[in-house]
């Protein structure tokens, strides 16, 4: 069994013309660090896929300060308008190629984080608060998954 952690970025600044350049607020940085601490205590990631958008990169940095990983990649498929089916296919391929890595973190955005969960666990499409993490148990042999919880940062 593997664990897949789907995480929405922390709170970001207001919308702007260049959405990819939006940065985290100070609250978003605090949320990212808090969830990094929670992950290190419960589900330390060994591998991470991160959206190229600045706020997702900053969130990943906050998490990875406490959780060094063996594999890290920026993934163009997990931007807000990305195709969740393509992203899950890619994630499943990476998991099969790196079979010694048991815990995978994906840091992305709404709405794709909800769509990723639905691709992995059909019928489950949670709405993610900022910096929330969906914890999914994944069986690479059967390609079946179960949503275990949606963890949120402290207020």
SVG drawing of the C-alpha trace seen along z (x, -y; Angstrom):
<svg xmlns="http://www.w3.org/2000/svg" viewBox="-20 -42 36 48">
<polyline fill="none" stroke="black" stroke-width="0.4" points="0.0,0.0 1.0,-3.6 -0.1,-6.9 -1.0,-9.7 -1.4,-13.2 -3.2,-15.7 -2.6,-19.2 -4.0,-22.6 -1.6,-25.5 -1.8,-27.9 -3.7,-31.1 -2.6,-33.3 -2.8,-37.0 -5.7,-38.4 -6.4,-37.5 -4.2,-39.3 -3.7,-39.2 -0.8,-36.7 -2.4,-34.0 0.8,-31.9 2.7,-34.6 0.5,-35.0 2.3,-34.5 1.3,-33.2 0.2,-35.6 1.8,-35.4 -1.1,-33.3 -0.5,-31.0 3.1,-30.6 2.0,-29.7 -0.5,-27.2 2.1,-25.5 4.5,-25.2 1.8,-23.9 0.8,-21.2 4.4,-20.4 4.7,-19.7 1.5,-17.6 2.7,-15.6 6.1,-15.0 4.3,-13.5 1.7,-11.4 2.6,-10.9 6.1,-12.1 6.3,-12.4 9.1,-10.7 8.3,-12.2 6.5,-15.3 4.9,-16.7 4.4,-20.4 2.5,-22.8 4.8,-25.4 2.7,-28.3 4.5,-30.4 2.0,-29.8 2.2,-26.0 6.1,-26.1 6.1,-28.2 3.7,-25.8 5.9,-22.9 8.9,-24.7 7.1,-25.2 6.3,-21.5 9.7,-20.2 11.6,-22.2 10.6,-19.5 10.2,-16.7 13.2,-16.1 12.2,-13.9 14.0,-11.5 12.1,-12.6 10.8,-16.1 9.4,-17.3 7.5,-20.4 4.6,-19.1 2.8,-21.2 -0.3,-18.8 -1.4,-20.0 -2.2,-23.7 -5.7,-24.9 -6.9,-24.2 -5.0,-20.9 -6.5,-17.5 -6.9,-15.4 -7.0,-12.1 -3.7,-12.9 -2.2,-13.9 -3.3,-10.7 -2.0,-8.6 1.3,-10.3 1.4,-9.9 0.5,-6.2 3.4,-5.8 5.8,-7.5 4.7,-5.4 5.2,-2.2 8.7,-3.4 9.8,-4.4 8.3,-1.4 10.4,-2.0 8.8,-5.4 5.6,-4.8 4.3,-8.3 3.6,-10.8 2.7,-14.5 1.0,-16.4 0.8,-20.2 -1.7,-22.0 -4.8,-24.2 -8.5,-24.2 -10.3,-22.8 -7.8,-20.2 -7.1,-18.9 -10.8,-17.9 -10.7,-16.4 -7.5,-14.4 -9.3,-12.9 -12.3,-12.0 -10.0,-10.3 -8.4,-8.3 -11.5,-7.6 -14.5,-7.9 -17.4,-9.7 -15.2,-11.6 -14.7,-15.2 -13.9,-17.3 -13.8,-21.0 -10.3,-21.9 -9.7,-24.8 -6.3,-26.4 -3.4,-24.1 -5.8,-21.1 -4.4,-17.6 -6.5,-14.7 -4.9,-11.4 -5.5,-8.6 -4.5,-4.9 -3.6,-3.6 -3.1,0.0 -0.8,0.0 -1.6,3.6 -5.4,3.0 -5.2,-0.8 -7.9,-1.1 -7.9,-3.9 -9.6,-5.0 -10.0,-8.5 -8.9,-8.2 -9.3,-11.9 -9.1,-15.5 -6.8,-17.3 -6.9,-21.0 -4.5,-23.5 -5.3,-25.0 -7.1,-28.4"/>
</svg>
